[in-house]
Amino acid sequence: MPRYTRVLLLVLCVSLIGECRKHRSRKKRWSAPAGTHKPAKELAGTPDTVVIVRPGSETRMEDSPLSKKVVDGTKSRKVKTSHLLRIDEHDFTMRPAFAGPAVPVGVDVQVESLDSISEVDMDFTMTLYLRHYWKDERLAFPSTTNKSMTFDGRLVKKIWVPDVFFVHSKRSFIHDTTTDNIMLRVFPDGHVLYSLRVTVTAACNMDFSRFPLDSQTCTLELESYAYTDEDLMLYWKSGDESLSTDDRISLSQFLIQKFHTTSRLAFYSSTGWYNRLYINFTLRRHIFFFLLQTYFPATLMVMLSWVSFWIDRRAVPARVSLGITTVLTMSTIITGVNASMPRVSYIKAVDIYLWVSFVFVFLSVLEYAAVNYLTTLRDGKDRKLREKVKEQSRTLPCTCGMPHTKTMMLDGTYSEEDANSLAGYTRASMVAEDISDKQEQMVVHLSLDNESTGTKKKGIRGFRIIQNTHTIDTYSRMIFPGSYILFNLIYWCVYC
């Protein structure tokens, strides 16, 4: 038993000795020899000197550009912005030079995008950078480098800024992703640059009398809300160069032709005169979309309605269905165009084209109605004439031996020469020589009579017109296309 006790005590002693050695080595690693540390006062005169101390080695002084320490002025000089700009010493609810001359405020604009143009709502949406320039001596601060200071939107609420707003705007907002897109830059002499990123939707008075062959001019107007021209003078900072645009701006339906700036005074009867700035831009509509969607379909429907002139007048279902189809299709095209347009009280250029095309289609239907009516009327008269000839053939004697007689065949389509030959004759008797089912022909025996009158000529000619109803279709094949081509020539010469 004593033997095991001795071994246990020996192991315990060895472990204690090892722990003591570890403690001594750790203490030596984190402590430097005496005399290696230099006071801070000795190193104050050498700002570019870096002291390098290594455990177990001599202290070494190194001069290196990479080892220079850059002093951060914001940390060494703890001065608040309000103290530097002396915001608390002035009343910024009043404009600069209050009760003095008007404050000149220069403006320039950079158009970032022209988002949309709405014909139905008559407005446009634009995203732009709006910048203001003015001088406020209350914000002047001392500076040896003459460098400006830049701040975000939090300082804007503490100083005076111009109260510019968009006239005739429907909606507008300042972008706030990821923070408010506002920048304020103050120069030592008191000049201020105030910039913000805005998206505005403003009204645009459009004239659709030439739609879709039109050009529209829209205007974005800027004005001070509270300060008249006696207190604040708005002006374009660099004239026409104050407005800059991105060359990549494009619209699907419009071609942007020109941006330009103007300015003038606006008068309100209750408040007075105000400076107003204008951003004008002209847009010309692309016509190709409307050619494909409106003009070509309407023209094809009109041409399709002419096909009925070459269809037999007795094919009633074919001609009626074709006419009704073209009329309904034109109605659908007109409804689709008007659905995407505002309800204006004047006639547009596209309305003229579509409604004239609709009239042509409708007239083709009326043309067949007239042809069908006259054909039915002719068939009724032919039937009555055949019945009358049958009755007279049973009661009248034969006049085959009478002098001064002429014989004429009537089959419903006799010529002009035959009709005019009836002028010098009176009907003496009629004898039916042959009435067959295959050919409906009548033999008429007429005797010469010198006492004929002009009324008989007119009756015969009117009978010929009724008999030749197919000539209406023949004339329509030339009149309808010729009239429509003439209309197109006049239309495109006037509006293009």
ZANUZA-654669 format. One record per residue (C-alpha): x, y, z; residue in three letters. Coordinates in steps of 0.02 Angstrom, whole numbers. Each point is the difference from the previous one (the first is absolute). Layout:
N
+--------+--------+--------+------+
|      X |      Y |      Z | rest |
+--------+--------+--------+------+
|      X |      Y |      Z |  Ala |
...
+--------+--------+--------+------+
This chain:
496
+--------+--------+--------+------+
|      X |      Y |      Z | rest |
+--------+--------+--------+------+
|      0 |      0 |      0 |  Met |
|    138 |    128 |     39 |  Pro |
|     78 |    -41 |   -169 |  Arg |
|   -157 |     52 |    -95 |  Tyr |
|    -10 |    158 |    103 |  Thr |
|    176 |     51 |    -48 |  Arg |
|    -35 |    -26 |   -186 |  Val |
|   -158 |    106 |     12 |  Leu |
|     92 |    141 |     88 |  Leu |
|    138 |     -4 |   -132 |  Leu |
|   -125 |     18 |   -142 |  Val |
|    -85 |    145 |     89 |  Leu |
|    165 |     91 |     21 |  Cys |
|     46 |    -20 |   -182 |  Val |
|   -168 |     73 |    -56 |  Ser |
|     20 |    150 |    116 |  Leu |
|    173 |     37 |    -69 |  Ile |
|    -67 |     -4 |   -179 |  Gly |
|   -140 |    122 |     40 |  Glu |
|    124 |    121 |     78 |  Cys |
|    110 |     -2 |   -156 |  Arg |
|   -150 |     37 |   -115 |  Lys |
|    -52 |    148 |    107 |  His |
|    175 |     74 |     -7 |  Arg |
|     14 |    -14 |   -191 |  Ser |
|   -171 |     83 |    -26 |  Arg |
|     46 |    146 |    113 |  Lys |
|    166 |     25 |    -93 |  Lys |
|    -90 |      3 |   -171 |  Arg |
|   -117 |    145 |     45 |  Trp |
|    125 |    107 |     96 |  Ser |
|    144 |     98 |    -78 |  Ala |
|    168 |     31 |     82 |  Pro |
|     22 |    157 |    100 |  Ala |
|     51 |    152 |   -100 |  Gly |
|    -81 |    -56 |   -163 |  Thr |
|   -152 |    116 |     16 |  His |
|     22 |    183 |    -44 |  Lys |
|   -109 |    135 |     68 |  Pro |
|   -126 |     80 |   -117 |  Ala |
|     82 |    169 |     26 |  Lys |
|    161 |    -59 |    -82 |  Glu |
|    -93 |    -57 |   -156 |  Leu |
|   -112 |    152 |    -16 |  Ala |
|    127 |     93 |   -105 |  Gly |
|     20 |   -143 |   -125 |  Thr |
|   -173 |    -32 |    -75 |  Pro |
|     70 |   -109 |   -140 |  Asp |
|     98 |   -114 |    119 |  Thr |
|    -72 |   -169 |     44 |  Val |
|     64 |    -95 |    151 |  Val |
|     14 |   -188 |    -26 |  Ile |
|     23 |   -106 |    155 |  Val |
|     28 |   -186 |    -10 |  Arg |
|     12 |   -117 |    148 |  Pro |
|    178 |    -50 |     38 |  Gly |
|     75 |    123 |   -124 |  Ser |
|     59 |    179 |     -5 |  Glu |
|   -117 |    146 |    -33 |  Thr |
|     12 |     64 |   -182 |  Arg |
|    -59 |    164 |    -75 |  Met |
|    -61 |     -6 |   -183 |  Glu |
|    -48 |    144 |   -118 |  Asp |
|   -112 |    -64 |   -141 |  Ser |
|   -139 |     82 |   -104 |  Pro |
|   -104 |   -157 |     17 |  Leu |
|     11 |     10 |    188 |  Ser |
|    -67 |    178 |     10 |  Lys |
|   -163 |     16 |     93 |  Lys |
|   -134 |    107 |    -87 |  Val |
|    -89 |    111 |    122 |  Val |
|   -191 |      4 |    -21 |  Asp |
|    -58 |    178 |     26 |  Gly |
|   -176 |    -51 |     42 |  Thr |
|     68 |    -98 |    150 |  Lys |
|    129 |    123 |     59 |  Ser |
|   -113 |    153 |    -21 |  Arg |
|   -167 |    -38 |     76 |  Lys |
|   -105 |    145 |    -68 |  Val |
|   -186 |    -14 |    -36 |  Lys |
|    -70 |     53 |   -167 |  Thr |
|   -120 |    121 |     84 |  Ser |
|    146 |     84 |     87 |  His |
|    107 |      9 |   -157 |  Leu |
|   -139 |     74 |   -108 |  Leu |
|    -68 |    101 |    147 |  Arg |
|   -175 |    -65 |    -31 |  Ile |
|    -57 |     38 |    177 |  Asp |
|     52 |    182 |    -17 |  Glu |
|   -119 |     42 |   -143 |  His |
|   -184 |    -13 |    -37 |  Asp |
|    -12 |   -107 |   -156 |  Phe |
|   -188 |     16 |    -12 |  Thr |
|     33 |    162 |    -95 |  Met |
|     81 |      9 |   -170 |  Arg |
|    176 |     69 |    -24 |  Pro |
|     10 |    190 |     -2 |  Ala |
|   -173 |     13 |     73 |  Phe |
|    -85 |    167 |    -38 |  Ala |
|    134 |     31 |   -131 |  Gly |
|     13 |    -37 |   -186 |  Pro |
|    -66 |   -162 |    -75 |  Ala |
|    107 |   -154 |     25 |  Val |
|     65 |    -66 |   -169 |  Pro |
|    -25 |   -187 |    -10 |  Val |
|     75 |    -86 |   -151 |  Gly |
|    -75 |   -164 |    -59 |  Val |
|     62 |   -137 |   -114 |  Asp |
|    -80 |   -167 |    -41 |  Val |
|     66 |   -165 |    -62 |  Gln |
|   -136 |   -112 |    -72 |  Val |
|     36 |   -180 |     46 |  Glu |
|   -148 |    -84 |    -86 |  Ser |
|   -166 |     36 |    -82 |  Leu |
|    -99 |   -145 |     68 |  Asp |
|   -171 |      7 |    -83 |  Ser |
|   -122 |    103 |   -103 |  Ile |
|   -185 |    -33 |     30 |  Ser |
|   -126 |     58 |   -131 |  Glu |
|   -148 |    -54 |    106 |  Val |
|     52 |    100 |    155 |  Asp |
|     90 |    134 |   -102 |  Met |
|    157 |      0 |    108 |  Asp |
|    182 |    -53 |     -1 |  Phe |
|    120 |    -69 |    131 |  Thr |
|    180 |     59 |     12 |  Met |
|    147 |    -37 |    117 |  Thr |
|    127 |    139 |     18 |  Leu |
|    139 |     75 |    106 |  Tyr |
|    -52 |    173 |     61 |  Leu |
|    141 |    113 |     59 |  Arg |
|    -11 |    172 |     85 |  His |
|    140 |    126 |     19 |  Tyr |
|     -6 |    151 |    117 |  Trp |
|    105 |     93 |    127 |  Lys |
|    -37 |      8 |    186 |  Asp |
|    133 |     95 |     96 |  Glu |
|    -66 |    -71 |    162 |  Arg |
|     75 |   -168 |    -49 |  Leu |
|    176 |     68 |    -35 |  Ala |
|    138 |    -82 |    102 |  Phe |
|    189 |     22 |     15 |  Pro |
|    107 |   -118 |   -101 |  Ser |
|    185 |      0 |    -43 |  Thr |
|    -21 |   -123 |   -145 |  Thr |
|   -155 |     85 |    -75 |  Asn |
|    -84 |   -169 |    -16 |  Lys |
|   -187 |    -27 |      9 |  Ser |
|    -93 |   -109 |    121 |  Met |
|   -130 |   -124 |    -58 |  Thr |
|   -150 |    -55 |    102 |  Phe |
|   -151 |   -112 |    -24 |  Asp |
|   -183 |     40 |     20 |  Gly |
|      4 |     13 |    190 |  Arg |
|     74 |    174 |     -5 |  Leu |
|   -129 |     64 |   -124 |  Val |
|   -132 |     10 |    137 |  Lys |
|    108 |    119 |    102 |  Lys |
|     40 |    132 |   -132 |  Ile |
|    -94 |    104 |   -128 |  Trp |
|    -25 |    -78 |   -173 |  Val |
|   -103 |     63 |   -150 |  Pro |
|   -182 |    -59 |      0 |  Asp |
|     -5 |    -51 |   -183 |  Val |
|   -149 |   -105 |    -56 |  Phe |
|    -64 |    -73 |   -165 |  Phe |
|   -148 |     92 |    -73 |  Val |
|   -142 |   -110 |    -67 |  His |
|     79 |   -155 |     77 |  Ser |
|   -113 |   -146 |     45 |  Lys |
|    124 |   -104 |    101 |  Arg |
|    182 |     23 |     50 |  Ser |
|    119 |    -74 |    126 |  Phe |
|    183 |      5 |     51 |  Ile |
|     87 |   -168 |    -14 |  His |
|     47 |    -76 |    168 |  Asp |
|     97 |   -159 |    -44 |  Thr |
|    105 |    -37 |     96 |  Thr |
|    -11 |    171 |     82 |  Thr |
|    -77 |    164 |    -55 |  Asp |
|     82 |     48 |   -165 |  Asn |
|     44 |    176 |     59 |  Ile |
|    171 |     82 |     -3 |  Met |
|     49 |    166 |     79 |  Leu |
|    171 |     77 |    -35 |  Arg |
|     56 |    157 |     92 |  Val |
|    151 |    103 |    -53 |  Phe |
|    105 |    109 |    118 |  Pro |
|    -66 |    162 |    -77 |  Asp |
|   -181 |    -50 |     31 |  Gly |
|    -46 |    -67 |   -172 |  His |
|   -117 |   -149 |      9 |  Val |
|    -38 |   -143 |   -120 |  Leu |
|   -161 |    -92 |     37 |  Tyr |
|    -36 |   -154 |   -108 |  Ser |
|   -138 |   -130 |      6 |  Leu |
|    -65 |   -142 |   -108 |  Arg |
|   -185 |     15 |    -40 |  Val |
|   -130 |    -94 |   -100 |  Thr |
|   -147 |    108 |    -53 |  Val |
|   -161 |    -35 |    -96 |  Thr |
|    -66 |    160 |    -78 |  Ala |
|   -145 |     45 |   -114 |  Ala |
|     29 |     27 |   -186 |  Cys |
|   -130 |     84 |   -109 |  Asn |
|     -6 |   -107 |   -156 |  Met |
|    -86 |     34 |   -165 |  Asp |
|    -61 |   -159 |    -86 |  Phe |
|    -75 |     80 |   -155 |  Ser |
|    140 |    -78 |   -105 |  Arg |
|     16 |   -162 |     99 |  Phe |
|     94 |   -113 |    -36 |  Pro |
|     96 |    113 |   -120 |  Leu |
|     26 |    129 |    137 |  Asp |
|    139 |     84 |     98 |  Ser |
|    -22 |     47 |    183 |  Gln |
|     90 |    135 |    101 |  Thr |
|      1 |    -26 |    188 |  Cys |
|     63 |    118 |    134 |  Thr |
|     64 |    -23 |    177 |  Leu |
|    -14 |    162 |     99 |  Glu |
|     98 |     50 |    157 |  Leu |
|    -47 |    142 |    115 |  Glu |
|     23 |     62 |    177 |  Ser |
|   -154 |    -32 |    105 |  Tyr |
|     14 |    138 |    131 |  Ala |
|    126 |    129 |    -63 |  Tyr |
|    -47 |    124 |   -135 |  Thr |
|    124 |     76 |   -121 |  Asp |
|     38 |    135 |    131 |  Glu |
|     68 |   -131 |    120 |  Asp |
|     68 |   -139 |   -110 |  Leu |
|     61 |      7 |   -179 |  Met |
|      3 |   -169 |    -88 |  Leu |
|    106 |    -12 |   -157 |  Tyr |
|     85 |   -131 |   -107 |  Trp |
|    179 |     -6 |     60 |  Lys |
|     80 |    -25 |   -171 |  Ser |
|   -139 |     43 |   -121 |  Gly |
|    -44 |   -141 |   -121 |  Asp |
|    149 |    -99 |     64 |  Glu |
|    -85 |    -11 |    170 |  Ser |
|   -103 |   -146 |    -69 |  Leu |
|     93 |   -161 |    -38 |  Ser |
|    -72 |   -166 |    -55 |  Thr |
|     58 |   -177 |    -19 |  Asp |
|     25 |    -53 |   -181 |  Asp |
|    -68 |   -172 |     41 |  Arg |
|   -174 |     66 |     41 |  Ile |
|   -128 |    -78 |   -117 |  Ser |
|   -186 |    -36 |     -5 |  Leu |
|    -95 |   -138 |    -87 |  Ser |
|   -128 |    110 |    -88 |  Gln |
|     90 |    167 |    -12 |  Phe |
|    157 |     75 |    -71 |  Leu |
|     74 |    135 |    112 |  Ile |
|     40 |    145 |   -117 |  Gln |
|     56 |    144 |    110 |  Lys |
|     26 |     57 |    181 |  Phe |
|     12 |    186 |     39 |  His |
|    -25 |    121 |    144 |  Thr |
|    -96 |    163 |     20 |  Thr |
|    -48 |    115 |    143 |  Ser |
|   -132 |    131 |     31 |  Arg |
|   -103 |     83 |    136 |  Leu |
|   -162 |    -76 |     62 |  Ala |
|   -134 |    109 |     80 |  Phe |
|   -124 |    -50 |    134 |  Tyr |
|   -133 |    128 |     42 |  Ser |
|      6 |    -34 |    187 |  Ser |
|    189 |    -17 |     29 |  Thr |
|     94 |     88 |   -139 |  Gly |
|    137 |    -39 |   -128 |  Trp |
|    111 |   -154 |      6 |  Tyr |
|    149 |    -59 |   -101 |  Asn |
|    -41 |   -158 |    -96 |  Arg |
|    120 |   -115 |    -92 |  Leu |
|    -53 |   -114 |   -143 |  Tyr |
|     73 |   -164 |    -63 |  Ile |
|    -74 |    -27 |   -174 |  Asn |
|     20 |   -158 |   -104 |  Phe |
|    -79 |    -49 |   -165 |  Thr |
|    -53 |   -178 |    -41 |  Leu |
|    -45 |    -71 |   -170 |  Arg |
|   -103 |   -159 |     -6 |  Arg |
|     60 |   -154 |    -92 |  His |
|   -127 |    -42 |   -136 |  Ile |
|     55 |   -178 |    -41 |  Phe |
|    -91 |    -78 |    147 |  Phe |
|   -166 |     79 |    -52 |  Phe |
|     27 |    -49 |   -181 |  Leu |
|      8 |   -182 |     51 |  Leu |
|   -136 |      4 |    131 |  Gln |
|   -127 |    121 |    -76 |  Thr |
|     26 |     61 |   -178 |  Tyr |
|     46 |   -163 |    -87 |  Phe |
|   -143 |   -102 |     79 |  Pro |
|   -126 |    135 |    -44 |  Ala |
|     62 |      8 |   -180 |  Thr |
|     -8 |   -189 |    -17 |  Leu |
|   -179 |     -3 |     64 |  Met |
|    -52 |    129 |   -129 |  Val |
|     84 |   -100 |   -139 |  Met |
|    -83 |   -159 |     63 |  Leu |
|   -171 |     82 |    -13 |  Ser |
|     31 |     27 |   -187 |  Trp |
|      8 |   -188 |    -28 |  Val |
|   -190 |     -7 |      8 |  Ser |
|    -10 |     97 |   -165 |  Phe |
|     71 |   -153 |    -90 |  Trp |
|   -117 |   -124 |     85 |  Ile |
|   -161 |    -47 |    -90 |  Asp |
|   -145 |    109 |     56 |  Arg |
|   -108 |   -154 |     27 |  Arg |
|    124 |    -68 |    132 |  Ala |
|    -87 |     90 |    143 |  Val |
|     82 |    -92 |    149 |  Pro |
|    176 |     28 |    -67 |  Ala |
|    -17 |    186 |    -32 |  Arg |
|    -98 |     38 |    159 |  Val |
|    119 |    -93 |    115 |  Ser |
|    150 |     84 |    -81 |  Leu |
|    -75 |    172 |     22 |  Gly |
|    -50 |    -27 |    181 |  Ile |
|    172 |    -71 |     43 |  Thr |
|     92 |    151 |    -68 |  Thr |
|   -118 |    121 |     89 |  Val |
|     24 |    -85 |    168 |  Leu |
|    188 |     -7 |    -22 |  Thr |
|      9 |    186 |    -35 |  Met |
|   -106 |     33 |    155 |  Ser |
|    123 |   -102 |    105 |  Thr |
|    150 |     98 |    -68 |  Ile |
|    -83 |    167 |     39 |  Ile |
|    -45 |    -55 |    176 |  Thr |
|    177 |    -62 |     35 |  Gly |
|     79 |    164 |    -55 |  Val |
|   -118 |    107 |    103 |  Asn |
|     25 |   -107 |    155 |  Ala |
|    181 |     57 |     15 |  Ser |
|    -38 |    184 |    -30 |  Met |
|    -75 |    137 |    109 |  Pro |
|   -179 |     49 |    -32 |  Arg |
|     30 |    160 |    -96 |  Val |
|   -140 |     98 |    -82 |  Ser |
|     87 |     29 |   -166 |  Tyr |
|     38 |   -114 |   -148 |  Ile |
|    171 |    -82 |    -10 |  Lys |
|     93 |    -43 |   -159 |  Ala |
|    -19 |   -186 |     33 |  Val |
|   -188 |     24 |     24 |  Asp |
|    -15 |     75 |   -174 |  Ile |
|     90 |   -146 |    -79 |  Tyr |
|    -94 |   -135 |     96 |  Leu |
|   -172 |     76 |    -23 |  Trp |
|     24 |     29 |   -186 |  Val |
|     56 |   -181 |    -15 |  Ser |
|   -154 |    -52 |     98 |  Phe |
|   -111 |     99 |   -120 |  Val |
|     79 |    -89 |   -149 |  Phe |
|    -33 |   -169 |     79 |  Val |
|   -177 |     48 |     44 |  Phe |
|    -34 |     65 |   -176 |  Leu |
|     55 |   -166 |    -73 |  Ser |
|   -137 |    -84 |    104 |  Val |
|   -128 |    129 |    -57 |  Leu |
|     55 |    -27 |   -180 |  Glu |
|    -46 |   -184 |     10 |  Tyr |
|   -164 |     44 |     84 |  Ala |
|    -43 |    112 |   -148 |  Ala |
|     54 |   -133 |   -125 |  Val |
|   -103 |   -134 |     87 |  Asn |
|   -154 |    112 |      8 |  Tyr |
|      9 |     47 |   -184 |  Leu |
|     28 |   -181 |    -48 |  Thr |
|   -154 |    -53 |     97 |  Thr |
|   -101 |    141 |    -81 |  Leu |
|     57 |    -52 |   -174 |  Arg |
|    -44 |   -181 |     30 |  Asp |
|   -175 |     51 |     55 |  Gly |
|    -30 |    104 |   -155 |  Lys |
|     65 |   -138 |   -112 |  Asp |
|   -119 |   -122 |     80 |  Arg |
|   -149 |    117 |    -24 |  Lys |
|     49 |     32 |   -181 |  Leu |
|     10 |   -186 |    -37 |  Arg |
|   -171 |    -29 |     76 |  Glu |
|    -73 |    144 |   -102 |  Lys |
|     74 |    -67 |   -161 |  Val |
|    -74 |   -170 |     35 |  Lys |
|   -174 |     76 |     23 |  Glu |
|     11 |    104 |   -160 |  Gln |
|     64 |   -145 |   -101 |  Ser |
|   -162 |    -92 |     33 |  Arg |
|   -116 |    144 |    -54 |  Thr |
|     87 |     98 |   -141 |  Leu |
|     -1 |    -62 |   -183 |  Pro |
|    158 |    -29 |    -98 |  Cys |
|     75 |    154 |    -86 |  Thr |
|    125 |    -91 |   -107 |  Cys |
|    -64 |     81 |   -162 |  Gly |
|    -12 |    180 |     58 |  Met |
|    112 |    127 |    -88 |  Pro |
|    126 |    113 |     87 |  His |
|     35 |   -120 |    141 |  Thr |
|    158 |    -38 |     94 |  Lys |
|     47 |   -148 |    107 |  Thr |
|    112 |     18 |    154 |  Met |
|     68 |   -127 |    125 |  Met |
|     -5 |     51 |    184 |  Leu |
|    103 |   -105 |    116 |  Asp |
|     20 |    125 |    142 |  Gly |
|    169 |     68 |    -59 |  Thr |
|    -33 |     81 |   -168 |  Tyr |
|    115 |    134 |    -66 |  Ser |
|    -15 |    190 |    -10 |  Glu |
|    -28 |     -8 |   -188 |  Glu |
|   -147 |   -118 |     21 |  Asp |
|    -76 |    109 |    136 |  Ala |
|     13 |    158 |   -106 |  Asn |
|    -82 |    -88 |   -149 |  Ser |
|   -162 |     -6 |    101 |  Leu |
|    -17 |    188 |     -9 |  Ala |
|    -96 |      4 |   -166 |  Gly |
|   -120 |   -141 |     34 |  Tyr |
|   -160 |    -33 |     95 |  Thr |
|    -49 |   -168 |     61 |  Arg |
|   -138 |    -74 |   -110 |  Ala |
|      5 |   -179 |     53 |  Ser |
|    109 |   -128 |     83 |  Met |
|      9 |   -183 |    -44 |  Val |
|     98 |   -127 |     96 |  Ala |
|     90 |   -107 |   -127 |  Glu |
|    109 |   -100 |    116 |  Asp |
|      8 |     -8 |    190 |  Ile |
|    125 |   -129 |     59 |  Ser |
|     67 |    -43 |    172 |  Asp |
|    180 |     20 |    -54 |  Lys |
|    -13 |    171 |    -85 |  Gln |
|   -125 |    129 |     60 |  Glu |
|    -22 |     95 |   -163 |  Gln |
|   -148 |     97 |    -69 |  Met |
|    -44 |     43 |   -180 |  Val |
|    -80 |    171 |    -14 |  Val |
|    -82 |     60 |   -160 |  His |
|    -10 |    190 |    -11 |  Leu |
|    -79 |    108 |   -135 |  Ser |
|     66 |    167 |    -55 |  Leu |
|    -86 |    153 |     74 |  Asp |
|     55 |    179 |    -32 |  Asn |
|    -86 |     67 |    159 |  Glu |
|    127 |    -65 |    126 |  Ser |
|     41 |    108 |    152 |  Thr |
|    155 |     32 |    106 |  Gly |
|    -77 |    -77 |    154 |  Thr |
|     14 |   -173 |    -76 |  Lys |
|    186 |     26 |    -27 |  Lys |
|     28 |     40 |    183 |  Lys |
|   -100 |   -150 |     57 |  Gly |
|    101 |   -117 |   -110 |  Ile |
|    166 |     71 |     58 |  Arg |
|    -51 |    -16 |    182 |  Gly |
|    -49 |   -178 |    -34 |  Phe |
|    175 |    -30 |    -73 |  Arg |
|     86 |     65 |    157 |  Ile |
|   -101 |   -117 |    108 |  Ile |
|     36 |   -143 |   -115 |  Gln |
|    191 |     30 |     10 |  Asn |
|     32 |      4 |    189 |  Thr |
|    169 |    -83 |    -23 |  His |
|     66 |    164 |    -69 |  Thr |
|     -7 |     72 |    178 |  Ile |
|    131 |   -126 |     56 |  Asp |
|    104 |     40 |   -154 |  Thr |
|      3 |    185 |     39 |  Tyr |
|     34 |    -33 |    185 |  Ser |
|    157 |    -97 |    -43 |  Arg |
|     75 |    161 |    -68 |  Met |
|    -82 |    136 |    106 |  Ile |
|     38 |    -71 |    172 |  Phe |
|    188 |    -34 |    -23 |  Pro |
|     26 |    163 |    -93 |  Gly |
|    -86 |    103 |    135 |  Ser |
|     95 |    -85 |    141 |  Tyr |
|    168 |     26 |    -87 |  Ile |
|    -41 |    185 |    -24 |  Leu |
|    -45 |     15 |    184 |  Phe |
|    165 |    -77 |     53 |  Asn |
|     99 |    119 |   -110 |  Leu |
|    -86 |    151 |     76 |  Ile |
|     13 |    -68 |    178 |  Tyr |
|    186 |    -37 |     -1 |  Trp |
|     42 |    161 |    -91 |  Cys |
|    -91 |    103 |    131 |  Val |
|     64 |    -86 |    159 |  Tyr |
|    177 |    -50 |    -50 |  Cys |
+--------+--------+--------+------+
